[in-house]
């Protein structure tokens, strides 16, 4: 609601408009408008229930959309091959008295 004061148009929100701003989806705003009774505590409980349901609905919709997007991506992009396991070697030297020299190398690595 806009109010003109001293030639300046300002945005003034009523308590009912503030309640509507908590609801993100138009379907839930319509439900709140049709189900409210004018009793403040009942209207507040109804608003809380609708906000909770709306959050659950949005979360479910997002989860479905993300899962579908991931499935489409997997169809388009081939799966990445698994990483090659490294080669583990232990060598005992005269310098190491109690512990061996341990190395992890790639299978294609050749010592020179």
C-alpha positions as CSV (number, residue, x, y, z in Angstrom):
1,X,0.0,0.0,0.0
2,X,1.4,3.4,-1.0
3,X,0.5,6.6,0.9
4,X,1.1,10.1,-0.3
5,X,2.5,12.3,2.4
6,X,3.6,15.9,1.7
7,X,3.9,15.1,-2.0
8,X,6.1,12.0,-1.4
9,X,4.9,8.5,-2.0
10,X,5.9,6.1,0.7
11,X,5.4,2.4,1.2
12,X,3.4,1.7,4.3
13,X,2.8,-1.9,5.3
14,X,-0.1,-3.0,7.4
15,X,0.1,-5.9,9.8
16,X,-1.8,-8.1,7.3
17,X,0.7,-7.3,4.6
18,X,3.6,-8.1,7.0
19,X,2.0,-11.5,7.6
20,X,1.7,-12.1,3.8
21,X,5.4,-11.3,3.4
22,X,6.3,-14.4,5.5
23,X,4.7,-16.6,2.9
24,X,6.7,-17.0,-0.3
25,X,4.3,-18.8,-2.6
26,X,1.1,-17.3,-3.9
27,X,-0.8,-20.5,-3.3
28,X,-0.1,-20.3,0.5
29,X,-1.0,-16.6,0.5
30,X,-4.4,-17.4,-1.0
31,X,-4.9,-20.2,1.5
32,X,-4.1,-17.8,4.4
33,X,-6.5,-15.2,3.0
34,X,-9.4,-17.7,2.7
35,X,-8.8,-19.6,5.9
36,X,-8.2,-16.7,8.4
37,X,-11.0,-16.0,10.8
38,X,-10.1,-12.6,12.3
39,X,-9.2,-14.2,15.7
40,X,-5.5,-13.2,16.2
41,X,-4.3,-16.3,17.9
42,X,-6.0,-18.6,15.5
43,X,-4.7,-16.6,12.5
44,X,-1.2,-16.7,14.0
45,X,-1.3,-20.5,14.4
46,X,-2.6,-20.8,10.9
47,X,0.2,-18.6,9.6
48,X,2.8,-20.7,11.5
49,X,1.4,-23.9,10.1
50,X,1.3,-22.5,6.5
51,X,4.9,-21.2,6.8
52,X,6.1,-24.6,8.1
53,X,4.2,-26.5,5.3
54,X,5.6,-24.0,2.7
55,X,9.2,-24.6,3.8
56,X,8.7,-28.4,3.6
57,X,7.1,-28.1,0.2
58,X,9.9,-25.9,-1.1
59,X,12.5,-28.2,0.3
60,X,10.9,-31.2,-1.4
61,X,10.6,-29.4,-4.7
62,X,14.2,-28.3,-4.6
63,X,15.4,-31.9,-3.7
64,X,13.4,-33.3,-6.7
65,X,14.8,-30.7,-9.1
66,X,18.4,-31.2,-7.9
67,X,18.1,-35.0,-8.2
68,X,16.6,-34.7,-11.7
69,X,19.4,-32.4,-12.7
70,X,22.0,-34.8,-11.4
71,X,20.5,-37.7,-13.3
72,X,20.5,-35.6,-16.5
73,X,24.1,-34.6,-15.9
74,X,25.1,-38.3,-15.4
75,X,23.4,-39.2,-18.7
76,X,25.2,-36.4,-20.6
77,X,28.6,-36.7,-19.0
78,X,30.3,-40.1,-18.8
79,X,31.3,-41.2,-15.4
80,X,34.9,-40.3,-14.3
81,X,37.1,-43.4,-14.1
82,X,38.3,-44.3,-10.6
83,X,41.7,-43.1,-9.6
84,X,44.5,-45.5,-10.0
85,X,45.7,-47.0,-6.8
86,X,49.3,-46.0,-5.9
87,X,52.1,-48.5,-5.6
88,X,53.4,-48.9,-2.0
89,X,57.1,-49.9,-1.6
90,X,59.3,-50.4,1.4
91,X,63.1,-50.5,1.2
92,X,65.5,-51.1,4.0
93,X,68.8,-49.2,3.9
94,X,71.8,-49.1,6.1
95,X,71.0,-45.5,7.0
96,X,67.6,-46.5,8.4
97,X,68.2,-48.4,11.5
98,X,64.7,-49.3,12.7
99,X,62.3,-47.9,10.1
100,X,62.3,-48.7,6.3
101,X,61.9,-46.1,3.6
102,X,58.3,-46.1,2.5
103,X,57.1,-44.7,-0.8
104,X,53.7,-44.2,-2.6
105,X,54.2,-43.8,-6.3
106,X,52.0,-43.9,-9.4
107,X,52.0,-47.1,-11.4
108,X,53.6,-45.3,-14.4
109,X,56.4,-43.8,-12.3
110,X,59.9,-45.2,-13.1
111,X,62.9,-44.6,-10.9
112,X,65.9,-43.3,-12.7
